Amino acid sequence: MNNNRIYLSLAHTGGEEQKYIQEAFDTNWVVPLGPNVDAFEKLLAQYLTDKGNKQVVALSSGTAAIHLALLQLGVKPGDEVICQSFTFAASANPIKYVGATPVFVDSERDTWNMSPSLLLEAIHDRIRKTGKKPKAIIPVHLYGMPARIDEIMRIANEEGIPVLEDAAEALGSSYKGQKCGTFGEFACLSFNGNKMITTSGGGALVCSTPEQVKKTKFYATQARDNAPHYQHSEIGYNYRMSNICAGIGRGQMVVLDEHVARRREIHKIYREQLAGLPGISLLENPSSDFASNHWLTCVLIEPEIAGYTREDLRLAMEAANIETRPLWKPMHMQPVYADAPFYGDGTSESLFEKGLCLPSSPVLSSEDIDRVIYVVYSNSKP
Ligand SMILES: Cc1ncc(COP(=O)(O)O)c(C=O)c1O
């Protein structure tokens, strides 16, 4: 076996990307916006749904998408926004950008995503304590696993609170046949280097109305009023995706289905190969309603049964030149969010303690996967 570095999640290009970048140069569209941006947005909207009820605005990052959604949901200083605690900081940080307070909600065991019952408890308790409804709910489809989104949507609709889905990791995942990113009032996608597709760096906001599309573009291009000179009545941002990056995105759309299929195949190989090893389990679709893209294959280690900890396994992987990563450290455990309210039952804390992400790039060879599995076996009790 070779000893080359195996990475957690690498971008993979399909070959068409160069064509669209070249086209941008040939037509002198080496500027923000242009035909690649329009085409990439259309392709994304068509990919997400054939109902025509969602439109997509390409932006500089998924974080920017969350920020612009919160602005449009009218979140202001003094407001509260409910956010899944078990996530990457980018889900929550934009709540602070708009001066509001995040209220973190724990995960449920099956999907590792927002617990509907804790969500309900959090909403009612916040109303009791502050006299106000939270302004928005941010569930996350973490690692590509769909959240229990129909229950979350039912609660949100009954309580009259809009949902902003964080689908940054979930392009290609679906719940009951409907693509993640099409349930909420808004949804964010991310195309940074380690995601399902990449534009070298970028994101998108999935919108539900033409007015939202217009407003998103307005805020993302410095909030310019309709005047021949530069005039501004609101604070704007420089958040639009460039025509070059969107060219990469257009090329990546050609291989998106292939990427989803390959990541699912990698998850299946790990599942089959690791089945029966004591004290190790994978994050798996809880039922046929869930169709994760398996962006990253994640395992949980029960140290009492396995005889080793998650950290033991991570270090053994590192010694074999294999990159793995502990699961996201929940936001309520982060020093920067120490003061934020939290509604939980210990689920995400335990996931963080026991969980590890395994290499899952579409570019992994079967020899690479064998090397990862070999390290797990070497760690396990005979
Ligand atoms: C769950 C989650 N939300 C949001 C983001 C933010 O996306 P971006 O890096 O494009 O800003 C990411 C990825 O980085 C993510 O994993």
Ligand as a Chemical Component Dictionary entry (heavy atoms), coordinates in Angstrom:
data_LIG
# 
_chem_comp.id                   LIG 
_chem_comp.type                 NON-POLYMER 
_chem_comp.pdbx_formal_charge   0 
_chem_comp.three_letter_code    LIG 
# 
loop_
_chem_comp_atom.comp_id 
_chem_comp_atom.atom_id 
_chem_comp_atom.alt_atom_id 
_chem_comp_atom.type_symbol 
_chem_comp_atom.charge 
_chem_comp_atom.model_Cartn_x 
_chem_comp_atom.model_Cartn_y 
_chem_comp_atom.model_Cartn_z 
_chem_comp_atom.pdbx_ordinal 
LIG C1 C1 C 0 -23.418 23.634 7.958 1  
LIG C2 C2 C 0 -22.754 24.758 7.232 2  
LIG N1 N1 N 0 -23.376 25.945 7.192 3  
LIG C3 C3 C 0 -22.839 26.985 6.543 4  
LIG C4 C4 C 0 -21.634 26.880 5.886 5  
LIG C5 C5 C 0 -21.080 28.117 5.270 6  
LIG O1 O1 O 0 -20.755 28.012 3.944 7  
LIG P1 P1 P 0 -19.556 28.900 3.330 8  
LIG O2 O2 O 0 -18.271 28.261 3.746 9  
LIG O3 O3 O 0 -19.800 28.800 1.849 10 
LIG O4 O4 O 0 -19.702 30.279 3.840 11 
LIG C6 C6 C 0 -20.949 25.653 5.897 12 
LIG C7 C7 C 0 -19.677 25.429 5.194 13 
LIG O5 O5 O 0 -18.675 25.979 5.257 14 
LIG C8 C8 C 0 -21.506 24.565 6.600 15 
LIG O6 O6 O 0 -20.882 23.399 6.672 16 
# 
loop_
_chem_comp_bond.comp_id 
_chem_comp_bond.atom_id_1 
_chem_comp_bond.atom_id_2 
_chem_comp_bond.value_order 
_chem_comp_bond.pdbx_ordinal 
LIG C1 C2 SING 1  
LIG C2 N1 SING 2  
LIG C2 C8 DOUB 3  
LIG N1 C3 DOUB 4  
LIG C3 C4 SING 5  
LIG C4 C5 SING 6  
LIG C4 C6 DOUB 7  
LIG C5 O1 SING 8  
LIG O1 P1 SING 9  
LIG P1 O2 DOUB 10 
LIG P1 O3 SING 11 
LIG P1 O4 SING 12 
LIG C6 C7 SING 13 
LIG C6 C8 SING 14 
LIG C7 O5 DOUB 15 
LIG C8 O6 SING 16 
# 
